[in-house]
Amino acid sequence: MVLFDKINIGYADFTDLQVERVNGVELKNMQQLRKLIKSCRTEDLRLDLEKGKVIVLNYKSAKEESWLILKRYGIASPTSR
């Protein structure tokens, strides 16, 4: 599910797709996904999804907007841990 915001315009149809790589690193599990996103040191965060779909976000802007999106939709935390 994509929670609408100006930062993710154009990605509304990217539902039910598994993330395969983060900034070129192939994923093994959800814990690694969380770690790679949190430790991103590049300007852009690239998520390669199934079916050849790609999401590229400005990491700094996405990180800042995440908390506003969570607040808007009444979500207490970005992850369960």
C-alpha positions in Angstrom: 0.0 0.0 0.0 1.3 3.4 -0.9 0.4 6.2 1.6 -0.1 9.2 -0.7 2.3 12.2 -0.3 4.0 14.6 -2.7 7.3 12.6 -2.2 5.8 9.5 -3.8 3.7 10.8 -6.6 3.8 8.3 -9.5 4.2 5.2 -7.4 0.6 4.5 -6.5 0.4 1.5 -8.8 3.5 -0.1 -7.2 1.5 -2.3 -4.9 2.2 -5.9 -3.9 5.7 -5.9 -5.3 8.6 -7.4 -3.4 11.8 -5.3 -3.0 14.7 -7.3 -4.5 17.6 -4.8 -4.1 18.4 -1.6 -2.2 21.0 0.5 -3.9 22.2 -2.5 -5.8 22.4 -4.9 -2.8 20.4 -8.0 -3.1 18.0 -8.6 -0.2 17.9 -11.7 2.0 15.2 -10.7 4.5 13.2 -7.8 5.9 15.7 -7.1 8.7 18.4 -6.4 6.0 15.9 -4.2 4.1 15.4 -2.1 7.2 19.1 -1.9 7.9 20.0 -0.9 4.3 17.4 1.9 4.2 18.3 3.2 7.6 22.1 3.2 6.8 21.8 4.8 3.4 24.6 7.3 2.7 23.8 8.2 -0.8 21.7 11.2 -2.0 19.2 8.9 -3.6 17.7 5.6 -2.4 17.0 3.1 -5.1 14.6 0.2 -4.6 14.5 -2.4 -7.3 11.3 -4.3 -7.2 9.8 -7.3 -8.9 8.7 -7.1 -12.5 11.5 -4.6 -13.3 9.9 -1.8 -11.4 12.2 0.8 -9.8 11.6 3.4 -7.1 14.2 6.2 -6.7 13.7 8.7 -3.8 15.8 11.5 -2.5 16.9 9.9 0.7 17.0 13.1 2.9 13.6 14.3 1.7 12.0 10.9 2.0 13.3 10.5 5.6 12.0 13.9 6.5 8.6 13.3 4.9 8.2 9.8 6.4 7.4 11.2 9.9 4.8 13.6 8.4 3.2 10.8 6.4 3.1 8.5 9.5 1.5 11.3 11.6 -1.1 12.1 8.8 -2.2 8.4 8.6 -2.1 7.8 12.4 0.8 5.3 12.3 2.9 5.4 15.5 6.1 3.8 14.1 7.6 3.1 10.7 8.5 -0.5 11.7 7.3 -3.0 14.2 10.7 -3.0 16.0 
